Structures are given as structure tokens and as C-alpha cells.
Amino acid sequence: MFGFTSRASVSHAIAAVTVNLEYTFVPKHLGVNAHNRDDYINQYVPEFAQTLFNNGNAKVAIVIIDGTYMYMPKSSNYRVLRQSFCLHKGRHLVKIIVLVSPSGRILDVHGPYFSDSINNDAACLIDELENDRENLKNWLQAGDVVVVDTGYRDSLEYLEEMGIIPKMPAYKQRGQKQLTEEEANLTRLVTKVRWVVEARNGHIKNIFPFFRDVLPVMHVKNIRSFFRIACALINAFMCEIESEDATPELAQWMLEHVYDSNIVKAKVEVEKSVSGEKAFLAKTRFCRKSIFGEKPYPAKNRIRRKTVSGEKSYPAKTRIRRKTYPAKTR
């Protein structure tokens, strides 16, 4: 179709196009040098995120950071074989760190990193900031907000020393059965924004299935180049991620109710203390009204309002029935 006579000529063409795109196209759409700080704040940080994390003060940059995995075949080099094996996934892979805005704009891409215990998420972020290969440390300023997951908890102190405000979901301490009301509500503030990086990582692998499967051996060395080109293409030709319910009013409502107590938990504890645990379980098993009120199932709008969720907020009836009426065993 393209007139290539051998596999070598195809490889040379791919290499030439890759180099050309890296030097002409990618710098215009990806990286901190491609994003003026003021333009980034005004265009890609919505008012919802500013209200949620900045409480109406002067606008700051908000960056969401998370990693994604690139699966690779086993290497014949023992050192690479050992460092690329991830105990968490049980597979050989490398990690790419993606930085996005709350609206889904990809600010930059770092990596790839090996997936052994030395290269955990926090260590990768600290390494990038200390060496400042991509000029990220100079781009960020004191007062900026960085949203991360619990894998970056060891880097929080380093970020705070830089004057950056880290936001991370709470996690259970040793021996703790569940999060407190305050921890759960504060975690919801973070997850209401952090889901964007997960969605964007999913978009990359859905649009470019090449990254979804095990990479061919000959292309492992080009992971960084290919991934940066893919992210630049998404920035150039794809729209931002929008959420209909993400308004400044909703953010203000969440902040006002962040320290509310868990009424359902208090009611359950009172019921259990009065009637006993066995009687309480029997009551909830055969009378759904004691859980959901007058109606057997709560209204959709009420659940959305209580959970501050726009989708997948209504529990499946079969799941409720299964939880309320466990299957009988013979």
C-alpha cells in the first residue's frame, strides 16, 4: 500500500516520523513549556476545583498526578527482568506518570520507570522534582495544589516543603475498621476531582489499543516517545472532560457539609444497642423500611444529593435484594 519493500524500510519510516513528531508537534501541545501558567489556570482549572481546594482565594494551579502501566514481555537481561516485575500486578511492566488538569488537559508525562519496590509512586515523583528534567519544579509555585492517591503518601512532606498543598484520599490505619465521618467526607472532596486522571488514562488506552496490550519487544525502547505523541494528539484534537454537576455551588455545598455526622451510622448503633445485634439483623433482613424509610428503595435524586454523584449512584435492586435477603443454603 505504501510501497515499502522490506520490514527494515518500515522501521526506518516509523523511526523518522517519531523523531519528527517529537521535535515539531509534541512541544506545542505537551509539557510545562507548552502551557503558560496563567493560561493553564484560566482555561483548564474549572471554578469547581478552585472552590473546592482554594476556598475562593486567588486562583492557583491544580494538578492531578497518577501512574498508568505499560505491559512488556520478559527480558533476557536479568537486571531488567527483576526490575520490571511488579509484585502488585504479578506481571512485567513499566510505569508512566501522567499529570493532568481537573478538566482533563494533559500537562506532562514522566517516565517510564521500572516497577520494582524502589520505584514506587512517591519515589518517582520526588525524583522528577529533585532533578527537574521537565522544568516542573520551576513551573509550580507555592500555594499550588497537587492531587494524588495514597501511593504518593511518602512524598507529601517533600511537597509541603516546596510550599505545595497536597490533597490525598484518607486511608485506614492499622487496626482501623473504617474511616471516620470527617475522613470519609474529606476523601470525597479529593475523589470528586481525582477521577479525571483515571478517565484520561482510560481514554489513552481506548484510543490507542497499542498501549493496552503487551508491547512488542522492538518497541519497548520507544515507550516514552510513543506515549508522549499519543498524549499530544489527545490535547490537540480531543475535547476536555466535563461534568454537568460540577458547579461552584455544589463545591460550596460540599465544603459546608464536610463535617456533618453520619446519621445512618448513629441510628444503626442506637438500634443495635437497644434491641441487640441479632434482633437488629433480623429486623433489617425482613423489613427494608427500617433501612430506607417509608419506601423500599430510596429515590434516585435523593441518593445523588446525598452521595454528591452524577452517575452510577442508584444501587441495583437485585444487589439490594441480595444484601437484604441472603440466599438460603440447603
N, C-alpha and C positions, 0 to 999 in steps of 0.2 A: 504493500500500500504506500509506504513512504520511500521505497526504493533502496532500502538497506540490503546489503549483500551478505552481512555476517553479524553475529552477535557482538563482536568487538566494536563494529561501527555503531550499533545501537547503544552500547555502553558509553562510547565516546560522546555521542549526541546527548544522552541524558546528563552526563557529567558537565558538558558545556552549557546546557540550558540551566542546570542547577547553579553553577557558578554565576551565570549572567543574572538570574533572578535574585540571588543572594546579594549582589552588589548594586543592582539597579532598582529592584522592586521592593524587597523586604525593608530596607532602611526608610522607605517612605511611609510604611504602614505599621511597623512593629518596632518596639524598643522605646526607651525613655527619650531618646533623641528625636523620635518621630512624634512625640506627644508633648507639646508645650504644656507646662504645668497648669497655667491659668485656663487654657482651653480644655484640658482634661477635666478640671474641676467643674467648669461651667457646662460642658457638653455631656460628660459621661458619669457624673456623680449626681443622681437624682435627689430631689428635695426630701424624699422619704428617708434615704440613708443619712443625709445631713441632719435631719431632725432626730433620727434615732440615736446617732452616735455623737453628734456635736451640739445637740440641745439648743439650736437656733443661734449659735455664736457665728463668728466669721467662718466662711466656708474653708474646708480643708480637703486634702486629697484622701480618698478612701480606697484602699487596695485589698483585694481578696486573693489569698495565696493558697494553692493546693497543688498536689502532685498527681500525675497520671502515669500509668505503667505502659511500657513498650516491651512486649514479649520477644525473646530472642532464642535461637537454638543453642544447644550446649556447645561450648567452645573446647577445642583441643588443647588450649592453653590452660594449665591447671590454675593459675592465679586468677584468670578471668572467669573460669568455671566456678571457682569458690566465691569470688566477689559478686558475681551476677546472680547467685542463688538467693531467693527471698524466702525466708522461713515462714513469713506470714502467708504468702500465696502458694508456697511449695513449688515454685517454678523459677526458671531463669528469666530475668528481666532487668531493665534499666528504668530509672525514674526521670521524668521530665517535670520540672516545676513551672507551673503556669500562674501568671499574675494577671488578674482581670479587674475591671471596674464593676461597681454594683449594677451597671446596665449591660454588662457582658462584653465590653470592649477589652480586647486582649492587650494589656500594656506591654508585657515582655514574656520571654520564655527563657528559662535557665536549665542547664544540664546538657547532656544526660549524666546521671550519677549511677554508680553501682548501687545494688540493693542490699548489701550486707549491713550488719548492725552498726558499723562505723558511720555509714552514710544514711543516718535517719533524717527525717524531715527537718528537725531543728538544726542539725549539723550542716545540712545543705544550705539552709537559709543564712546561717551565721557565716559560712564560707563565702557565699556570694556577697554579703555586705562587707565583710572584712577585706576581701580582695577587690571588691567594687569593679568587676570586669565590665559590667554593663552600665556603669555610672548611676546605678540605682541609689546608692547611699547619698550622693550629692543631690539627686532629684527629690528625695524625700526630705521633709522639713519637720522640725519639732511641732508637735500637735497633730500631725497626720495620724490616721487610723489604719491599722493593718488587721484584717480579719483572717484568722487561721483556725484550724481544727486542733484537737487535743494532741496530735502528733508533734506539734510545734511548741509544746509547753516548756521545753528546756530552753527555748530562745526568747521567752517573754522578758526575762531580766535584761538580756542584751538589747532588746528593742526599747525597753524603758530607759536604759542608759542613754540611748540616742535621742530621747525625748519623744519617741513614737508611742502612741496609745494602742496596745494590743487588745483585741477582742477575741475571746475564745470560749467555746461552749464549756460548761462545767462538767466535771467527771466525778464519779463516785470514788470516795476514798476507801482505803482498806477497811472492811467491816461495815461499810455503809450500805444499807439495803436499797435506798432510793435517794434521789436528790431532794433537798428541801424545797419549799414553795418558792423562796427567793431565788435559789439556784436554777430551778426549772424555768422561772419567768425570765431571768437574765439570759439563760441559754436560748430561749425563744427569740429574744432580740437579735442574737447573733445568727441563728439559723434562718431567720426571715430574710437575711441578706446573703448569707454564705452559700445558699443553694445555687446561686448563679454560676459559680465556678464549676460545680458539678455538672450543671446543664451544659456549659460551654465545652467541657471536656467530652461530654457525650456527643455534642454536635460534631466535634472534630473527628471522632471515630466513626460516626454515622455517615458523614460526608465523604470521608477518605477511609474506606474499609482497609486500605493498606496498613493502617496503624492498629487495626483491630485484631489481626491475626499475628502469628509468629512471623517475624521479619525474616526475609531471606538472608542468608549469611553474607552475600556480597554487598548488601545494603546496610548492614549494621553500622558501618563506619559513617554512613550518611544520615543517621537518625536525626541529628540536630538540624542539619540543613533542610531536610525534607519537612520536618515538623515546623520549623520557622516559616518556611514558604507556605505551608498549609494555613498557619495562623494569620499570616499577612493577607492571604486570599480571603479568609473569613472577615477580617477587618475591612477589606476593601469593598467586598461585594455582598456581605450579609448585613441584615438589619440588627439593631440592638435587641436585647431581651427585655420585654416589658411585662409588668404585672398590673392588671387592672385595679386591684385593690390596694396597691402600694401607694398611698397618698400621705401627705404630711399630717392630715387629720388622724389617720389610722396610727401613724407613728406616735403622735402625741397621746392618743388614747392608750397605746401600749405602755408608754412611759408612766402614765398616771396610774395604771393598774399593776405595775410590775411588782409591787409589794403587797398585793392582795393575798389574803389567806386562802387556803384550799378548803372550800366549804364542803365539798363532797367527802374529802378525807375526814374532816371533823365529824360529819354526820355518820360516816361508817364507824368511826371509833366510838361514838356515843352509842350507836345501835349495838355494837359488839359488847361494850361494857355493861349495857343494861340487860340484854337478852342472852348473852353468851355467844361464843363463836359458832357453835353447832346450830343453834337456833337461828342465828343470823344468816348462815349459809343456806339453811333450808328455806328461809323466808325469801331470800333473793333468787333462789332456784325456781320457786313455784309462783312467784309474784313479781313480775317485771316492773309493776308500777312502783314498787319500793325503790327501784334504781332510777327509772326515767320519769317518775312523776305520774300525772294523770294518763298520759298517752304511752302505749307500749314502746314507741320509738320516738326519739327527740326530733324536733323539726330541723330541716337542713339549715335554715338561716340561723337558728339558734346555735347549732354546732359551729358553723362558720364564724359567728360572732365570738363565741367562747374560745375557740382554738385559734382565731386570727388566721384562718386558712382560706385559700381561694379554690382549692381543688382537692379531690380525694378526701374530703372531710366527713363524708357520710358513711358510717360503717355498714358493711354488707349485712343484710338481715340474716342471712344464713350463718354468718360469723357470730352475731349476737345470739342467735338461737342455739348455736353450738356451745357458746360460753355459758348461757343461762341454763340450758338443758343438756348436760353432758350425755354422750351416747351410753346406752346401757350395755353392760358387759354380761355375758352369759356365765 
